[in-house]
Amino acid sequence: MNIIEFDESGRILSVVTYFEARSILEQLYPGRLILSEDRVVSQSCDYVKANELLSRPLSPVVMKGGVLDGVPAGARVWVDEQSYLADGTEIELQIEHKGHYRIRVESWPFMDFECVYEN
């Protein structure tokens, strides 16, 4: 059986395969573990919501030309190594220097959105 430890936001902290009695583990870690027997668990692709193991949804973000649309409020937007906090409105990339820039949007529990922007 897989033992899944998670935090209050549903992020999976650890996954261990264990062969002891389920009831002992539930007593040792009340409300902090999910015990899954039916599938492989991925810390990067899965999360926990209401004590249910779920696949992280795809990001709602889309790039339209130089505009990021669908960025949720509170998302962290990265342009190369510089980060910004999104307010929920569309984001127009205004980058002066010509080149290629790696764009990443982090908004839990969505999967990260990543693309390369060229101006």
N, C-alpha and C positions, 0 to 999 in steps of 0.2 A: 504494500500500500504506500502511496505517496503522502507525506506529511508536509503541509504547506503552511509556513508562517508568514503572516502579512501584517502591515501596519494599518493605521486608522484610515488612510486614503485608499487602501486596497492594493498597494504595491506589494508584490511578493518578495519577501526578504530571504527566504530559503526554502528549498525543497529537498527532502530526504526520503529515501526509500527505507521503510522500517517493517519489521516482521513481528513486532510484539502485539499484545492485545490492544484493540482500539480503545476500550473503556479506560485503561490505565493512562493513555495519552490524553484523553479528553479531561481526565481529572487533574493531570499535571499542568495543562495549558488551557484552562477554560476560556472560551470566547476568542482565542488567539490562533487557533489552528483549524484548518479544513483537512479532512482526510479524504483523499481521492483514490479510487481504485480503478477507474475506467479509462484514463488516458494519460499520456505524457504531459508534463507541466513545463511551460516555458516562462522563466522570470521576465523575459523581455516582451513576450507576446500575450501573456495572460494577466488577469488581475482578479481581485475578489470584490464582489458587491453583494451585500446582504447575505453573507456567508455562502455565496455561490461562486464557483470558479467560472469565469467568462473569458472569452477572447477580447483583447483590446480592440475597439472600433477603429476603422481607418480615419485619418484626419479629414475634417471638413474643408481644409484649406486648399485653395487652387491658386495658381499663378496665371494671371492674364496680362501678358506683356510685362510691364514693370509694376504691376499691382498685385498684392496678396489679398485675396478675398476669402471670407469665411473664417477669419482668425478670431477665435473666442476671446472675450475679455479675460485678462489675467494670463494669457499665454505668453511664454518667453520666446521672443523672435531673435534669432542669431543671424548676423551678417558677418561671415567669417568668424572672428573671435570677439566681436562686439555684440552685446545683447541689449534688448529693449523690452519693455513690458507693454503688451497690447491692451488697448482700451475697448476692443470690440468693434471698431470701425475698420474699413479697408485700409490697407497700408500701401502707400505709393513709395516705391524705392527711389530715392533721389541720391544717387551715388555719382559724384563728380568725376572720379578717375576712371578711365577706360580699363576694362579687364573682366575677369571671371570672378564671381563671388559665390561662395557656398552659403545658401540660405537654409536655415532649419527653424521649424516652429515646434515648440514643446508645449503641449496642453494635455495634462493628465485627465482622463485615462486614455485619450486618443494616442494612436501610434504617431511618432514624430513625422512631420512633413519635411522632406528634404528635396532641394533642387539646386541647380547652378544657374545663376543669373549673369548674363553678359550684357554689358552696355557699351 
